[in-house]
Amino acid sequence: MCIRDRLSTSTTPDFSPEFRDQILDDIEKWTVLARDSLQQWSESLPSHVKAALYHRDSDSYVNVPVFIALLRGLGYPDCDNLLDDLQQGSCMLGPNRPTPGWEPRSDGKYQNPIGIEEFRKLNRAHVRDRLQSRHVDPHWQDMLKEIADEVSDGRMAGPYQAPLEWGTRTVAAPQFEHLQHLLPLPEGDCFVAFAFAVRQTSANGSDKTRRCEDRRRSFHNSTFGAGDIPMHHTAQTYVDTCAWLFESGFDPSISGQDLRGAYRQWPIRNPNHAYLILFTPSGPMLFRHHTMPFGAAASVWQFNRIIDALMFISRNLLFIALIHYVDDLGIIAAVFDSEASHRAFWRLCDLLNIQLKPSKEQPPDQTQKIQGVVIHIRREDISVEPDPERVRKLQNQIRAILSTGRLDPD
């Protein structure tokens, strides 16, 4: 039976890990047969979308046509809108499309977005004020290295010349071969946010620098409107699902995956709406995004729509209990099926060319660190404890604050 027949059947077959493997074998055959059509489809994309969906390490594109075909076969209700956003890019300004299955908002937030003309005036004034300050973040080199990598990967472009109306010059980065020369500014709007660094503690306890962008003060997020709330599965979801498996007579296990680059795998509709300035000692550098930027409210909604669709396929076609909190993906399975479920999800993403992060992979176990807490699964109970390493670091930070009488904004 081919995958199209499996999708069109009205009956649910008796499940077995072998049946799941047969489905994945069929998807693999499908992707091989559709390789030429995928290349042809990619040629029809806007150039920035094509660059965003291309992965150099696999020399291929995210397989959007097969992704959407699987969703259509399973009866997913939002395929046309999702296809439009994946092959034209997601909008970063303005009201957001509703997503199937999400709860409606009741707090009034994001109910009164500003219009594009008001935003244009406010953003222009914001840029003018910030260009006068020229504060250089102490971690600017880390952020520039990250930007240089993203330009190489097609997720960003630049550096660009400044608009004439700014009355100032932007600079290139001679230390990077591909950033040594300023590019002419593309025609159209130049809506800008400013980069800043956030220091975070990684999974292994070390500090790392994350580049963020202030899209609140730039007024990008003031244009955003939404009437629903993205679905987020918390540690409580893990506990409840494991308890249900125990009650059903199965020993549960948890495994974890992390999407590589998270928002940064997915294209935006108009790069002119997502420029970025990074201040360096030599002057401001101007880039623009091809993919969803961190700091944009729209990125949160659009990204979660895509991952919810991936979750829909995993659950309804492969019988994998996938849950997620943004880009942190978890699978809860009976112990006898935990390894097979874990491998099957990895294979599905590989076939669709949706990239996971091997360094963040968490093989199935009954003790897992999830969302900063440690979940222990035992027959007598399921416990949730704070991560000891995070507790230690937090205690050290509190002691340092109390001893110095100083609270650093970082």
LINSULWO-V443507 format. One line per field, one symbol per residue. psi: psi as a letter, one per 40 degrees, with the letter a starting at -180 (. if undefined). Layout:
# LINSULWO-V443507
psi=???
This chain:
# LINSULWO-V443507
psi=hidddddeieihihiidddddddddddddddddeddddddddeeiiddddddehhddefiihgddddddddddefhefddddddddeeiiheiiiiiihheiiiieeeifegiiiddddddddddddddddddfhhhefdddddddddddddeeeiiaiiiiidedfiiiiageehdeeeihiihiiaighiiiiiihhihideeiiihhhihgeddeedeeehiieihihhhadddddddddddddeeihiihiiihhhebdeehiidhdeefihhhhideiihhiiieihiiehdddddddddddddddddddddefhghiigbehhihhiiddeddddddddddddddefhhihdeehhihiehihhfeihhhhiddihihiihddddddddddddddddefhhhe.
